[in-house]
């Protein structure tokens, strides 16, 4: 998914992850976090990711991220 990037993103898709699809470890579990904005960029890419998870019996959890406000 590295080729799917925001406009003006300086990252080289050959060497970096897409900012919309990132592997992470959450509470000791290997995960892939997929940003819903991927659907706006390329709906077929989002369908591919979701179908890959379903075809491989991988759990899908929808979540949201709430930015933490600083007291500064």
N, CA, C and O of each residue as an XYZ file, in Angstrom:
288
protein
N       0.820     -1.201      0.000
C       0.000      0.000      0.000
C       0.860      1.260      0.000
O       0.322      2.365      0.074
N       2.174      1.124     -0.080
C       3.066      2.284      0.027
C       2.811      3.333     -1.052
O       3.104      4.510     -0.841
N       2.272      2.931     -2.202
C       2.045      3.917     -3.262
C       0.896      4.859     -2.946
O       0.771      5.906     -3.581
N       0.054      4.512     -1.977
C      -1.063      5.379     -1.615
C      -0.611      6.335     -0.531
O      -0.440      5.952      0.626
N      -0.420      7.589     -0.923
C       0.140      8.605     -0.043
C      -0.598      9.914     -0.268
O      -1.191     10.115     -1.328
N      -0.570     10.805      0.715
C      -1.162     12.131      0.498
C      -0.351     12.907     -0.532
O       0.835     12.644     -0.729
N      -0.993     13.852     -1.176
C      -0.263     14.710     -2.110
C       0.871     15.398     -1.375
O       0.740     15.736     -0.198
N       1.974     15.605     -2.057
C       3.165     16.276     -1.525
C       3.857     15.495     -0.414
O       4.689     16.063      0.293
N       3.544     14.220     -0.235
C       4.239     13.401      0.761
C       5.643     13.118      0.238
O       5.786     12.579     -0.859
N       6.674     13.462      0.987
C       8.044     13.299      0.489
C       8.570     11.869      0.588
O       9.650     11.581      0.073
N       7.833     10.972      1.235
C       8.315      9.604      1.406
C       8.453      8.864      0.090
O       7.642      9.040     -0.819
N       9.477      8.040     -0.010
C       9.707      7.225     -1.199
C       8.941      5.916     -1.017
O       9.272      5.144     -0.116
N       7.919      5.637     -1.851
C       7.109      4.437     -1.657
C       7.890      3.128     -1.760
O       7.388      2.081     -1.352
N       9.102      3.171     -2.295
C       9.903      1.943     -2.369
C      10.501      1.586     -1.011
O      10.878      0.436     -0.789
N      10.593      2.558     -0.099
C      11.293      2.328      1.164
C      10.475      2.637      2.415
O      10.978      2.476      3.526
N       9.243      3.071      2.262
C       8.454      3.460      3.417
C       7.052      2.851      3.339
O       6.609      2.411      2.278
N       6.375      2.835      4.467
C       4.984      2.411      4.498
C       4.092      3.582      4.114
O       4.476      4.742      4.259
N       2.919      3.272      3.630
C       1.920      4.310      3.411
C       1.546      4.876      4.772
O       1.459      4.125      5.744
N       1.323      6.181      4.863
C       0.858      6.712      6.140
C      -0.571      6.265      6.459
O      -1.055      6.503      7.565
N      -1.243      5.628      5.515
C      -2.613      5.165      5.715
C      -2.703      3.689      6.105
O      -3.763      3.238      6.540
N      -1.618      2.929      5.959
C      -1.604      1.502      6.287
C      -0.270      1.199      6.956
O       0.764      1.141      6.289
N      -0.291      1.005      8.272
C       0.963      0.834      9.007
C       0.923     -0.395      9.910
O      -0.054     -0.616     10.625
N       1.992     -1.193      9.871
C       2.089     -2.296     10.829
C       2.492     -1.732     12.189
O       3.367     -0.871     12.279
N       1.850     -2.223     13.237
C       2.138     -1.784     14.605
C       1.980     -2.972     15.553
O       1.448     -4.015     15.175
N       2.440     -2.800     16.761
C       2.194     -3.786     17.815
C       1.377     -3.076     18.884
O       1.800     -2.055     19.426
N       0.206     -3.622     19.181
C      -0.683     -3.051     20.181
C      -0.889     -4.099     21.266
O      -1.396     -5.189     20.998
N      -0.498     -3.769     22.481
C      -0.624     -4.689     23.619
C      -0.027     -6.058     23.298
O      -0.593     -7.090     23.657
N       1.121     -6.058     22.618
C       1.818     -7.298     22.298
C       1.274     -8.054     21.099
O       1.757     -9.142     20.788
N       0.273     -7.496     20.418
C      -0.332     -8.151     19.256
C       0.071     -7.430     17.985
O      -0.054     -6.209     17.886
N       0.556     -8.193     17.008
C       0.906     -7.598     15.720
C      -0.374     -7.196     14.996
O      -1.303     -7.992     14.867
N      -0.412     -5.948     14.527
C      -1.618     -5.402     13.898
C      -1.239     -4.587     12.674
O      -0.076     -4.237     12.470
N      -2.241     -4.296     11.872
C      -2.095     -3.329     10.785
C      -3.188     -2.293     11.005
O      -4.375     -2.619     11.040
N      -2.773     -1.051     11.151
C      -3.726      0.037     11.336
C      -3.980      0.654      9.971
O      -3.050      1.072      9.281
N      -5.266      0.705      9.588
C      -5.656      1.237      8.290
C      -6.490      2.494      8.521
O      -7.529      2.452      9.179
N      -6.026      3.591      7.981
C      -6.729      4.871      8.103
C      -7.884      4.883      7.114
O      -7.690      4.580      5.937
N      -9.080      5.228      7.571
C     -10.262      5.264      6.703
C     -10.096      6.210      5.517
O     -10.793      6.062      4.513
N      -9.195      7.172      5.615
C      -8.980      8.097      4.486
C      -8.478      7.372      3.244
O      -8.556      7.909      2.140
N      -7.959      6.144      3.418
C      -7.532      5.352      2.263
C      -8.699      5.155      1.298
O      -8.504      5.156      0.083
N      -9.908      4.985      1.831
C     -11.080      4.801      0.969
C     -11.284      6.004      0.053
O     -11.673      5.843     -1.104
N     -11.026      7.206      0.563
C     -11.180      8.419     -0.256
C     -10.142      8.474     -1.370
O     -10.423      8.953     -2.469
N      -8.944      7.982     -1.078
C      -7.860      8.020     -2.061
C      -8.046      6.940     -3.113
O      -7.931      7.196     -4.312
N      -8.340      5.710     -2.643
C      -8.493      4.577     -3.564
C      -9.400      3.529     -2.937
O      -8.938      2.676     -2.179
N     -10.693      3.591     -3.252
C     -11.645      2.637     -2.665
C     -11.267      1.180     -2.877
O     -11.501      0.354     -1.994
N     -10.692      0.845     -4.019
C     -10.317     -0.549     -4.287
C      -9.206     -1.013     -3.351
O      -9.152     -2.190     -2.995
N      -8.327     -0.112     -2.952
C      -7.259     -0.473     -2.017
C      -7.856     -0.819     -0.655
O      -7.441     -1.789     -0.020
N      -8.823     -0.028     -0.211
C      -9.482     -0.322      1.066
C     -10.223     -1.651      0.980
O     -10.169     -2.446      1.919
N     -10.906     -1.905     -0.117
C     -11.594     -3.185     -0.298
C     -10.599     -4.343     -0.273
O     -10.878     -5.389      0.313
N      -9.445     -4.160     -0.903
C      -8.414     -5.199     -0.915
C      -7.972     -5.534      0.505
O      -7.888     -6.705      0.874
N      -7.689     -4.499      1.302
C      -7.227     -4.715      2.672
C      -8.288     -5.460      3.490
O      -7.980     -6.432      4.178
N      -9.527     -4.999      3.408
C     -10.599     -5.645      4.178
C     -10.845     -7.077      3.703
O     -11.038     -7.972      4.525
N     -10.841     -7.301      2.398
C     -11.049     -8.658      1.877
C      -9.889     -9.579      2.231
O     -10.099    -10.762      2.496
N      -8.666     -9.049      2.240
C      -7.511     -9.851      2.645
C      -7.695    -10.337      4.080
O      -7.464    -11.507      4.384
N      -8.113     -9.422      4.959
C      -8.336     -9.798      6.360
C      -9.434    -10.856      6.473
O      -9.276    -11.839      7.197
N     -10.526    -10.661      5.771
C     -11.635    -11.625      5.831
C     -11.226    -12.978      5.272
O     -11.504    -14.013      5.877
N     -10.558    -12.975      4.107
C     -10.152    -14.229      3.462
C      -9.185    -15.035      4.326
O      -9.127    -16.260      4.219
N      -8.427    -14.348      5.181
C      -7.432    -15.007      6.024
C      -7.888    -15.128      7.478
O      -7.084    -15.381      8.375
N      -9.193    -14.941      7.694
C      -9.784    -15.066      9.026
C      -9.078    -14.200     10.072
O      -8.898    -14.615     11.218
N      -8.689    -13.020      9.670
C      -8.046    -12.087     10.595
C      -9.116    -11.207     11.238
O     -10.049    -10.777     10.559
N      -8.997    -10.937     12.516
C     -10.006    -10.080     13.157
C      -9.904     -8.650     12.645
O      -8.814     -8.140     12.386
N     -11.053     -8.021     12.506
C     -11.120     -6.616     12.095
C     -11.792     -5.855     13.228
O     -12.895     -6.201     13.651
N     -11.128     -4.832     13.711
C     -11.661     -4.018     14.791
C     -11.685     -2.576     14.324
O     -10.656     -2.021     13.938
N     -12.859     -1.976     14.360
C     -12.951     -0.564     14.008
C     -12.731      0.244     15.268
O     -13.308     -0.043     16.317
N     -11.898      1.250     15.154
C     -11.576      2.088     16.307
C     -11.363      3.510     15.828
O     -11.259      3.770     14.630
N     -11.302      4.404     16.762
C     -11.005      5.785     16.414
C      -9.859      6.264     17.284
O      -9.606      5.732     18.365
N      -9.190      7.258     16.796
C      -8.087      7.847     17.540
C      -8.502      9.248     17.944
O      -8.938     10.044     17.113
N      -8.366      9.536     19.203
C      -8.699     10.857     19.702
C      -7.399     11.530     20.121
O      -6.695     11.031     20.999
N      -7.076     12.660     19.499
C      -5.833     13.328     19.857
C      -5.841     13.778     21.323
O      -6.858     14.249     21.833
N      -4.708     13.628     21.980
C      -4.571     14.061     23.359
C      -4.187     15.531     23.369
O      -3.207     15.936     22.744
N      -4.973     16.324     24.089
C      -4.707     17.756     24.160
C      -3.668     18.027     25.239
O      -3.691     17.435     26.318
N      -2.772     18.924     24.920
C      -1.747     19.337     25.865
C      -2.307     20.432     26.766
O      -3.165     21.206     26.342
N      -1.835     20.500     27.983
C      -2.257     21.549     28.902
C      -1.433     22.829     28.741
O      -1.558     23.749     29.549
N      -0.618     22.892     27.734
C       0.234     24.086     27.518
C      -0.543     25.227     26.956
O       0.016     26.297     26.717
